Amino acid sequence: MTEPGSSHASMPEPQAALLQAAYGAQTTQMLYVAAKLGIADQLRHGHHTAAELARTLGVNDSALQRMLRGLVSLGVCAEIADDRFSLTSMGDYLRSDHPDSLQPRLLLNGEVH
């Protein structure tokens, strides 16, 4: 069975679409946690390791690294050399200071809906 975040390229489109729908709740939770922790705000000024971000955010570094890699699989972050993470253009919409920020919607969706 294919795990969330893995490539569905070798699967027939209907099978890949069904798996994507099945993992939708996990995707929602990853985006909610990213918004709640303010990960995009921390990454807006450059590249950081999971350990650096974990110290700043006061969370477990190995859990945050898994979270960041999940965000990479969604196209929100990019992982570059030396275990460093950065925002993508999609991830910019999670920043609280972005004029078209989706952070409030993700928080509402994760906390209310």
N, CA, C and O atoms as CSV, one atom per row, in Angstrom:
chain,resi,resn,atom,element,x,y,z
A,1,MET,N,N,0.837,-1.183,0.000
A,1,MET,CA,C,0.000,0.000,0.000
A,1,MET,C,C,0.880,1.244,0.000
A,1,MET,O,O,1.927,1.269,0.647
A,2,THR,N,N,0.466,2.246,-0.706
A,2,THR,CA,C,1.229,3.484,-0.820
A,2,THR,C,C,0.979,4.360,0.395
A,2,THR,O,O,-0.157,4.504,0.847
A,3,GLU,N,N,2.039,4.940,0.916
A,3,GLU,CA,C,1.955,5.821,2.080
A,3,GLU,C,C,1.670,7.247,1.633
A,3,GLU,O,O,1.966,7.611,0.495
A,4,PRO,N,N,1.086,8.074,2.538
A,4,PRO,CA,C,0.864,9.472,2.196
A,4,PRO,C,C,2.175,10.151,1.856
A,4,PRO,O,O,3.204,9.902,2.484
A,5,GLY,N,N,2.123,11.001,0.866
A,5,GLY,CA,C,3.309,11.749,0.482
A,5,GLY,C,C,4.205,11.020,-0.503
A,5,GLY,O,O,5.139,11.615,-1.042
A,6,SER,N,N,3.940,9.740,-0.751
A,6,SER,CA,C,4.772,9.024,-1.710
A,6,SER,C,C,4.243,9.264,-3.110
A,6,SER,O,O,3.130,9.760,-3.289
A,7,SER,N,N,5.037,8.914,-4.087
A,7,SER,CA,C,4.673,9.165,-5.470
A,7,SER,C,C,3.576,8.218,-5.930
A,7,SER,O,O,3.633,7.011,-5.698
A,8,HIS,N,N,2.586,8.790,-6.581
A,8,HIS,CA,C,1.507,7.993,-7.158
A,8,HIS,C,C,1.667,7.909,-8.676
A,8,HIS,O,O,0.741,7.510,-9.382
A,9,ALA,N,N,2.839,8.285,-9.171
A,9,ALA,CA,C,3.052,8.373,-10.616
A,9,ALA,C,C,2.859,7.029,-11.320
A,9,ALA,O,O,2.409,6.989,-12.465
A,10,SER,N,N,3.193,5.945,-10.650
A,10,SER,CA,C,3.090,4.643,-11.305
A,10,SER,C,C,1.692,4.045,-11.188
A,10,SER,O,O,1.440,2.971,-11.735
A,11,MET,N,N,0.793,4.704,-10.497
A,11,MET,CA,C,-0.572,4.202,-10.320
A,11,MET,C,C,-1.484,4.721,-11.415
A,11,MET,O,O,-1.255,5.796,-11.970
A,12,PRO,N,N,-2.518,3.954,-11.724
A,12,PRO,CA,C,-3.551,4.492,-12.624
A,12,PRO,C,C,-4.197,5.716,-11.962
A,12,PRO,O,O,-4.333,5.752,-10.739
A,13,GLU,N,N,-4.587,6.699,-12.739
A,13,GLU,CA,C,-5.141,7.947,-12.212
A,13,GLU,C,C,-6.305,7.728,-11.237
A,13,GLU,O,O,-6.323,8.371,-10.188
A,14,PRO,N,N,-7.265,6.863,-11.525
A,14,PRO,CA,C,-8.361,6.689,-10.554
A,14,PRO,C,C,-7.870,6.165,-9.194
A,14,PRO,O,O,-8.385,6.566,-8.151
A,15,GLN,N,N,-6.893,5.285,-9.211
A,15,GLN,CA,C,-6.353,4.738,-7.963
A,15,GLN,C,C,-5.620,5.838,-7.186
A,15,GLN,O,O,-5.795,5.963,-5.974
A,16,ALA,N,N,-4.810,6.624,-7.876
A,16,ALA,CA,C,-4.086,7.713,-7.222
A,16,ALA,C,C,-5.052,8.749,-6.663
A,16,ALA,O,O,-4.839,9.252,-5.559
A,17,ALA,N,N,-6.105,9.078,-7.397
A,17,ALA,CA,C,-7.090,10.058,-6.930
A,17,ALA,C,C,-7.816,9.547,-5.685
A,17,ALA,O,O,-8.087,10.318,-4.764
A,18,LEU,N,N,-8.128,8.259,-5.657
A,18,LEU,CA,C,-8.805,7.690,-4.499
A,18,LEU,C,C,-7.906,7.732,-3.265
A,18,LEU,O,O,-8.367,8.063,-2.173
A,19,LEU,N,N,-6.631,7.399,-3.434
A,19,LEU,CA,C,-5.703,7.483,-2.303
A,19,LEU,C,C,-5.544,8.911,-1.817
A,19,LEU,O,O,-5.479,9.157,-0.612
A,20,GLN,N,N,-5.480,9.851,-2.744
A,20,GLN,CA,C,-5.360,11.250,-2.358
A,20,GLN,C,C,-6.569,11.667,-1.531
A,20,GLN,O,O,-6.415,12.362,-0.526
A,21,ALA,N,N,-7.750,11.263,-1.926
A,21,ALA,CA,C,-8.956,11.575,-1.164
A,21,ALA,C,C,-8.929,10.897,0.205
A,21,ALA,O,O,-9.347,11.489,1.199
A,22,ALA,N,N,-8.439,9.662,0.259
A,22,ALA,CA,C,-8.382,8.923,1.520
A,22,ALA,C,C,-7.458,9.589,2.522
A,22,ALA,O,O,-7.714,9.539,3.725
A,23,TYR,N,N,-6.403,10.202,2.053
A,23,TYR,CA,C,-5.444,10.866,2.930
A,23,TYR,C,C,-5.770,12.344,3.130
A,23,TYR,O,O,-4.952,13.081,3.681
A,24,GLY,N,N,-6.928,12.784,2.702
A,24,GLY,CA,C,-7.310,14.186,2.804
A,24,GLY,C,C,-7.299,14.721,4.221
A,24,GLY,O,O,-6.893,15.860,4.449
A,25,ALA,N,N,-7.741,13.916,5.179
A,25,ALA,CA,C,-7.759,14.369,6.577
A,25,ALA,C,C,-6.339,14.610,7.079
A,25,ALA,O,O,-6.098,15.553,7.832
A,26,GLN,N,N,-5.406,13.768,6.668
A,26,GLN,CA,C,-4.014,13.966,7.076
A,26,GLN,C,C,-3.450,15.239,6.463
A,26,GLN,O,O,-2.713,15.974,7.122
A,27,THR,N,N,-3.787,15.500,5.228
A,27,THR,CA,C,-3.351,16.723,4.561
A,27,THR,C,C,-3.902,17.940,5.298
A,27,THR,O,O,-3.176,18.899,5.557
A,28,THR,N,N,-5.181,17.894,5.631
A,28,THR,CA,C,-5.805,18.982,6.371
A,28,THR,C,C,-5.086,19.216,7.689
A,28,THR,O,O,-4.825,20.362,8.056
A,29,GLN,N,N,-4.762,18.148,8.402
A,29,GLN,CA,C,-4.088,18.276,9.690
A,29,GLN,C,C,-2.681,18.856,9.537
A,29,GLN,O,O,-2.264,19.689,10.342
A,30,MET,N,N,-1.951,18.423,8.512
A,30,MET,CA,C,-0.607,18.976,8.300
A,30,MET,C,C,-0.671,20.474,8.034
A,30,MET,O,O,0.120,21.240,8.584
A,31,LEU,N,N,-1.608,20.891,7.195
A,31,LEU,CA,C,-1.737,22.318,6.885
A,31,LEU,C,C,-2.191,23.101,8.108
A,31,LEU,O,O,-1.734,24.221,8.335
A,32,TYR,N,N,-3.086,22.521,8.894
A,32,TYR,CA,C,-3.538,23.177,10.121
A,32,TYR,C,C,-2.371,23.369,11.095
A,32,TYR,O,O,-2.183,24.463,11.627
A,33,VAL,N,N,-1.596,22.319,11.327
A,33,VAL,CA,C,-0.469,22.407,12.259
A,33,VAL,C,C,0.555,23.417,11.760
A,33,VAL,O,O,1.109,24.183,12.549
A,34,ALA,N,N,0.807,23.422,10.458
A,34,ALA,CA,C,1.745,24.404,9.893
A,34,ALA,C,C,1.256,25.824,10.157
A,34,ALA,O,O,2.040,26.698,10.526
A,35,ALA,N,N,-0.046,26.051,9.966
A,35,ALA,CA,C,-0.619,27.379,10.210
A,35,ALA,C,C,-0.586,27.713,11.697
A,35,ALA,O,O,-0.228,28.832,12.065
A,36,LYS,N,N,-0.946,26.778,12.547
A,36,LYS,CA,C,-1.004,27.007,13.990
A,36,LYS,C,C,0.377,27.320,14.566
A,36,LYS,O,O,0.519,28.202,15.412
A,37,LEU,N,N,1.392,26.588,14.100
A,37,LEU,CA,C,2.753,26.814,14.588
A,37,LEU,C,C,3.413,28.048,13.968
A,37,LEU,O,O,4.407,28.549,14.493
A,38,GLY,N,N,2.869,28.535,12.864
A,38,GLY,CA,C,3.484,29.672,12.183
A,38,GLY,C,C,4.763,29.293,11.455
A,38,GLY,O,O,5.702,30.086,11.386
A,39,ILE,N,N,4.803,28.085,10.914
A,39,ILE,CA,C,6.001,27.603,10.226
A,39,ILE,C,C,6.383,28.523,9.068
A,39,ILE,O,O,7.558,28.839,8.886
A,40,ALA,N,N,5.404,28.947,8.296
A,40,ALA,CA,C,5.708,29.814,7.145
A,40,ALA,C,C,6.300,31.151,7.594
A,40,ALA,O,O,7.185,31.700,6.938
A,41,ASP,N,N,5.801,31.667,8.718
A,41,ASP,CA,C,6.357,32.927,9.228
A,41,ASP,C,C,7.816,32.755,9.625
A,41,ASP,O,O,8.619,33.670,9.449
A,42,GLN,N,N,8.160,31.601,10.153
A,42,GLN,CA,C,9.548,31.334,10.547
A,42,GLN,C,C,10.449,31.135,9.329
A,42,GLN,O,O,11.627,31.489,9.365
A,43,LEU,N,N,9.902,30.572,8.256
A,43,LEU,CA,C,10.702,30.290,7.058
A,43,LEU,C,C,10.747,31.456,6.070
A,43,LEU,O,O,11.479,31.390,5.083
A,44,ARG,N,N,9.991,32.504,6.311
A,44,ARG,CA,C,9.899,33.592,5.330
A,44,ARG,C,C,11.227,34.296,5.081
A,44,ARG,O,O,11.432,34.849,4.000
A,45,HIS,N,N,12.126,34.288,6.048
A,45,HIS,CA,C,13.382,35.024,5.906
A,45,HIS,C,C,14.567,34.142,5.544
A,45,HIS,O,O,15.706,34.607,5.579
A,46,GLY,N,N,14.331,32.891,5.199
A,46,GLY,CA,C,15.447,32.057,4.795
A,46,GLY,C,C,15.253,30.600,5.128
A,46,GLY,O,O,14.163,30.167,5.501
A,47,HIS,N,N,16.316,29.859,4.989
A,47,HIS,CA,C,16.311,28.420,5.167
A,47,HIS,C,C,16.664,28.071,6.611
A,47,HIS,O,O,17.536,28.695,7.217
A,48,HIS,N,N,15.981,27.073,7.150
A,48,HIS,CA,C,16.242,26.625,8.513
A,48,HIS,C,C,16.215,25.102,8.564
A,48,HIS,O,O,15.538,24.456,7.765
A,49,THR,N,N,16.951,24.543,9.503
A,49,THR,CA,C,16.860,23.106,9.746
A,49,THR,C,C,15.650,22.859,10.640
A,49,THR,O,O,15.128,23.777,11.273
A,50,ALA,N,N,15.214,21.598,10.677
A,50,ALA,CA,C,14.110,21.222,11.558
A,50,ALA,C,C,14.489,21.474,13.010
A,50,ALA,O,O,13.654,21.915,13.799
A,51,ALA,N,N,15.735,21.201,13.369
A,51,ALA,CA,C,16.182,21.408,14.754
A,51,ALA,C,C,16.124,22.886,15.139
A,51,ALA,O,O,15.695,23.221,16.243
A,52,GLU,N,N,16.554,23.772,14.237
A,52,GLU,CA,C,16.494,25.208,14.510
A,52,GLU,C,C,15.048,25.669,14.708
A,52,GLU,O,O,14.728,26.390,15.653
A,53,LEU,N,N,14.188,25.229,13.788
A,53,LEU,CA,C,12.781,25.612,13.889
A,53,LEU,C,C,12.143,25.044,15.149
A,53,LEU,O,O,11.355,25.722,15.809
A,54,ALA,N,N,12.482,23.802,15.485
A,54,ALA,CA,C,11.904,23.166,16.673
A,54,ALA,C,C,12.253,23.946,17.936
A,54,ALA,O,O,11.406,24.137,18.809
A,55,ARG,N,N,13.496,24.392,18.029
A,55,ARG,CA,C,13.902,25.192,19.188
A,55,ARG,C,C,13.099,26.493,19.250
A,55,ARG,O,O,12.614,26.876,20.315
A,56,THR,N,N,12.962,27.157,18.129
A,56,THR,CA,C,12.218,28.415,18.066
A,56,THR,C,C,10.742,28.215,18.423
A,56,THR,O,O,10.148,29.024,19.135
A,57,LEU,N,N,10.163,27.120,17.913
A,57,LEU,CA,C,8.734,26.878,18.110
A,57,LEU,C,C,8.419,26.117,19.395
A,57,LEU,O,O,7.259,26.033,19.796
A,58,GLY,N,N,9.441,25.565,20.040
A,58,GLY,CA,C,9.228,24.811,21.265
A,58,GLY,C,C,8.553,23.470,21.049
A,58,GLY,O,O,7.710,23.053,21.842
A,59,VAL,N,N,8.933,22.793,19.961
A,59,VAL,CA,C,8.347,21.486,19.646
A,59,VAL,C,C,9.455,20.450,19.449
A,59,VAL,O,O,10.633,20.798,19.369
A,60,ASN,N,N,9.072,19.194,19.373
A,60,ASN,CA,C,10.003,18.090,19.168
A,60,ASN,C,C,10.608,18.169,17.769
A,60,ASN,O,O,9.881,18.287,16.783
A,61,ASP,N,N,11.935,18.105,17.682
A,61,ASP,CA,C,12.591,18.289,16.377
A,61,ASP,C,C,12.348,17.139,15.413
A,61,ASP,O,O,12.188,17.384,14.217
A,62,SER,N,N,12.312,15.887,15.883
A,62,SER,CA,C,12.089,14.785,14.933
A,62,SER,C,C,10.646,14.796,14.423
A,62,SER,O,O,10.400,14.480,13.259
A,63,ALA,N,N,9.694,15.156,15.282
A,63,ALA,CA,C,8.307,15.270,14.826
A,63,ALA,C,C,8.170,16.406,13.818
A,63,ALA,O,O,7.470,16.274,12.814
A,64,LEU,N,N,8.844,17.524,14.094
A,64,LEU,CA,C,8.778,18.658,13.172
A,64,LEU,C,C,9.434,18.309,11.835
A,64,LEU,O,O,8.954,18.729,10.782
A,65,GLN,N,N,10.525,17.547,11.872
A,65,GLN,CA,C,11.164,17.160,10.615
A,65,GLN,C,C,10.212,16.312,9.761
A,65,GLN,O,O,10.131,16.502,8.548
A,66,ARG,N,N,9.502,15.390,10.389
A,66,ARG,CA,C,8.510,14.591,9.647
A,66,ARG,C,C,7.411,15.488,9.091
A,66,ARG,O,O,6.960,15.309,7.959
A,67,MET,N,N,6.992,16.443,9.892
A,67,MET,CA,C,5.966,17.396,9.461
A,67,MET,C,C,6.448,18.208,8.263
A,67,MET,O,O,5.715,18.376,7.288
A,68,LEU,N,N,7.673,18.708,8.334
A,68,LEU,CA,C,8.232,19.488,7.231
A,68,LEU,C,C,8.347,18.656,5.964
A,68,LEU,O,O,8.085,19.154,4.869
A,69,ARG,N,N,8.731,17.410,6.101
A,69,ARG,CA,C,8.820,16.536,4.922
A,69,ARG,C,C,7.434,16.269,4.339
A,69,ARG,O,O,7.286,16.132,3.125
A,70,GLY,N,N,6.428,16.194,5.195
A,70,GLY,CA,C,5.052,16.093,4.712
A,70,GLY,C,C,4.658,17.335,3.941
A,70,GLY,O,O,3.995,17.243,2.907
A,71,LEU,N,N,5.062,18.501,4.438
A,71,LEU,CA,C,4.778,19.749,3.739
A,71,LEU,C,C,5.533,19.830,2.413
A,71,LEU,O,O,5.049,20.430,1.453
A,72,VAL,N,N,6.714,19.226,2.365
A,72,VAL,CA,C,7.454,19.137,1.094
A,72,VAL,C,C,6.638,18.322,0.092
A,72,VAL,O,O,6.528,18.699,-1.075
A,73,SER,N,N,6.067,17.204,0.548
A,73,SER,CA,C,5.291,16.350,-0.359
A,73,SER,C,C,4.049,17.068,-0.888
A,73,SER,O,O,3.537,16.729,-1.955
A,74,LEU,N,N,3.568,18.062,-0.136
A,74,LEU,CA,C,2.401,18.839,-0.573
A,74,LEU,C,C,2.786,20.046,-1.422
A,74,LEU,O,O,1.914,20.708,-1.984
A,75,GLY,N,N,4.088,20.341,-1.521
A,75,GLY,CA,C,4.543,21.482,-2.305
A,75,GLY,C,C,4.564,22.790,-1.528
A,75,GLY,O,O,4.744,23.854,-2.122
A,76,VAL,N,N,4.383,22.734,-0.206
A,76,VAL,CA,C,4.364,23.925,0.631
A,76,VAL,C,C,5.781,24.373,0.979
A,76,VAL,O,O,6.066,25.568,1.050
A,77,CYS,N,N,6.653,23.411,1.193
A,77,CYS,CA,C,8.056,23.665,1.530
A,77,CYS,C,C,8.950,22.925,0.547
A,77,CYS,O,O,8.506,22.040,-0.186
A,78,ALA,N,N,10.198,23.303,0.550
A,78,ALA,CA,C,11.223,22.598,-0.219
A,78,ALA,C,C,12.329,22.211,0.745
A,78,ALA,O,O,12.652,22.964,1.664
A,79,GLU,N,N,12.911,21.030,0.535
A,79,GLU,CA,C,14.052,20.603,1.344
A,79,GLU,C,C,15.294,20.756,0.486
A,79,GLU,O,O,15.378,20.221,-0.620
A,80,ILE,N,N,16.247,21.491,1.013
A,80,ILE,CA,C,17.478,21.726,0.272
A,80,ILE,C,C,18.633,21.090,1.034
A,80,ILE,O,O,18.416,20.425,2.047
A,81,ALA,N,N,19.826,21.284,0.568
A,81,ALA,CA,C,21.015,20.658,1.152
A,81,ALA,C,C,21.115,20.910,2.650
A,81,ALA,O,O,20.593,21.895,3.172
A,82,ASP,N,N,21.802,19.989,3.327
A,82,ASP,CA,C,22.069,20.102,4.759
A,82,ASP,C,C,20.803,20.114,5.602
A,82,ASP,O,O,20.753,20.772,6.641
A,83,ASP,N,N,19.754,19.371,5.150
A,83,ASP,CA,C,18.537,19.225,5.950
A,83,ASP,C,C,17.878,20.566,6.254
A,83,ASP,O,O,17.324,20.767,7.335
A,84,ARG,N,N,17.945,21.480,5.287
A,84,ARG,CA,C,17.358,22.802,5.475
A,84,ARG,C,C,16.066,22.886,4.674
A,84,ARG,O,O,15.931,22.281,3.611
A,85,PHE,N,N,15.130,23.646,5.207
A,85,PHE,CA,C,13.818,23.787,4.585
A,85,PHE,C,C,13.566,25.246,4.248
A,85,PHE,O,O,14.047,26.152,4.928
A,86,SER,N,N,12.801,25.452,3.182
A,86,SER,CA,C,12.420,26.803,2.762
A,86,SER,C,C,10.972,26.766,2.289
A,86,SER,O,O,10.405,25.695,2.071
A,87,LEU,N,N,10.389,27.937,2.135
A,87,LEU,CA,C,9.030,28.040,1.612
A,87,LEU,C,C,9.034,27.995,0.101
A,87,LEU,O,O,9.989,28.429,-0.543
A,88,THR,N,N,7.970,27.473,-0.457
A,88,THR,CA,C,7.735,27.555,-1.899
A,88,THR,C,C,6.766,28.723,-2.134
A,88,THR,O,O,6.309,29.354,-1.182
A,89,SER,N,N,6.465,28.999,-3.378
A,89,SER,CA,C,5.489,30.061,-3.669
A,89,SER,C,C,4.122,29.681,-3.102
A,89,SER,O,O,3.366,30.560,-2.689
A,90,MET,N,N,3.792,28.393,-3.076
A,90,MET,CA,C,2.543,27.957,-2.451
A,90,MET,C,C,2.584,28.220,-0.946
A,90,MET,O,O,1.616,28.709,-0.365
A,91,GLY,N,N,3.703,27.893,-0.330
A,91,GLY,CA,C,3.861,28.085,1.106
A,91,GLY,C,C,3.772,29.530,1.540
A,91,GLY,O,O,3.412,29.815,2.681
A,92,ASP,N,N,4.099,30.454,0.636
A,92,ASP,CA,C,3.998,31.882,0.968
A,92,ASP,C,C,2.581,32.255,1.420
A,92,ASP,O,O,2.411,33.175,2.220
A,93,TYR,N,N,1.573,31.553,0.916
A,93,TYR,CA,C,0.190,31.858,1.283
A,93,TYR,C,C,-0.148,31.442,2.717
A,93,TYR,O,O,-1.231,31.762,3.209
A,94,LEU,N,N,0.755,30.741,3.387
A,94,LEU,CA,C,0.572,30.401,4.800
A,94,LEU,C,C,1.139,31.476,5.727
A,94,LEU,O,O,0.890,31.449,6.932
A,95,ARG,N,N,1.892,32.412,5.174
A,95,ARG,CA,C,2.459,33.486,5.999
A,95,ARG,C,C,1.340,34.395,6.508
A,95,ARG,O,O,0.412,34.727,5.770
A,96,SER,N,N,1.438,34.789,7.768
A,96,SER,CA,C,0.407,35.665,8.344
A,96,SER,C,C,0.441,37.061,7.738
A,96,SER,O,O,-0.572,37.760,7.747
A,97,ASP,N,N,1.593,37.480,7.210
A,97,ASP,CA,C,1.709,38.827,6.647
A,97,ASP,C,C,1.475,38.876,5.140
A,97,ASP,O,O,1.580,39.947,4.542
A,98,HIS,N,N,1.163,37.755,4.520
A,98,HIS,CA,C,0.892,37.756,3.071
A,98,HIS,C,C,-0.454,38.442,2.835
A,98,HIS,O,O,-1.414,38.165,3.555
A,99,PRO,N,N,-0.546,39.336,1.838
A,99,PRO,CA,C,-1.805,40.049,1.608
A,99,PRO,C,C,-2.985,39.128,1.282
A,99,PRO,O,O,-4.135,39.488,1.535
A,100,ASP,N,N,-2.714,37.955,0.728
A,100,ASP,CA,C,-3.764,36.981,0.419
A,100,ASP,C,C,-3.600,35.722,1.256
A,100,ASP,O,O,-3.851,34.615,0.780
A,101,SER,N,N,-3.180,35.893,2.503
A,101,SER,CA,C,-2.899,34.762,3.390
A,101,SER,C,C,-4.100,33.839,3.547
A,101,SER,O,O,-5.235,34.287,3.708
A,102,LEU,N,N,-3.822,32.546,3.496
A,102,LEU,CA,C,-4.841,31.535,3.761
A,102,LEU,C,C,-4.740,30.993,5.180
A,102,LEU,O,O,-5.500,30.103,5.562
A,103,GLN,N,N,-3.809,31.523,5.958
A,103,GLN,CA,C,-3.613,31.034,7.325
A,103,GLN,C,C,-4.910,31.068,8.146
A,103,GLN,O,O,-5.227,30.070,8.792
A,104,PRO,N,N,-5.673,32.169,8.150
A,104,PRO,CA,C,-6.914,32.169,8.938
A,104,PRO,C,C,-7.918,31.096,8.493
A,104,PRO,O,O,-8.600,30.496,9.324
A,105,ARG,N,N,-8.001,30.864,7.202
A,105,ARG,CA,C,-8.926,29.827,6.700
A,105,ARG,C,C,-8.493,28.440,7.142
A,105,ARG,O,O,-9.325,27.607,7.502
A,106,LEU,N,N,-7.186,28.191,7.114
A,106,LEU,CA,C,-6.687,26.881,7.543
A,106,LEU,C,C,-6.906,26.680,9.036
A,106,LEU,O,O,-7.228,25.574,9.471
A,107,LEU,N,N,-6.737,27.729,9.819
A,107,LEU,CA,C,-7.003,27.640,11.256
A,107,LEU,C,C,-8.493,27.380,11.505
A,107,LEU,O,O,-8.845,26.531,12.323
A,108,LEU,N,N,-9.357,28.102,10.809
A,108,LEU,CA,C,-10.788,27.886,10.942
A,108,LEU,C,C,-11.170,26.461,10.556
A,108,LEU,O,O,-11.930,25.795,11.260
A,109,ASN,N,N,-10.643,26.012,9.449
A,109,ASN,CA,C,-10.955,24.658,8.971
A,109,ASN,C,C,-10.489,23.596,9.965
A,109,ASN,O,O,-11.205,22.628,10.223
A,110,GLY,N,N,-9.289,23.776,10.522
A,110,GLY,CA,C,-8.754,22.791,11.447
A,110,GLY,C,C,-9.400,22.822,12.816
A,110,GLY,O,O,-9.478,21.788,13.480
A,111,GLU,N,N,-9.865,23.981,13.254
A,111,GLU,CA,C,-10.422,24.114,14.605
A,111,GLU,C,C,-11.935,24.028,14.669
A,111,GLU,O,O,-12.492,23.602,15.681
A,112,VAL,N,N,-12.606,24.429,13.594
A,112,VAL,CA,C,-14.066,24.502,13.635
A,112,VAL,C,C,-14.714,23.439,12.754
A,112,VAL,O,O,-15.639,22.747,13.178
A,113,HIS,N,N,-14.227,23.320,11.545
A,113,HIS,CA,C,-14.862,22.388,10.610
A,113,HIS,C,C,-14.278,21.035,10.808
A,113,HIS,O,O,-14.666,20.089,10.123
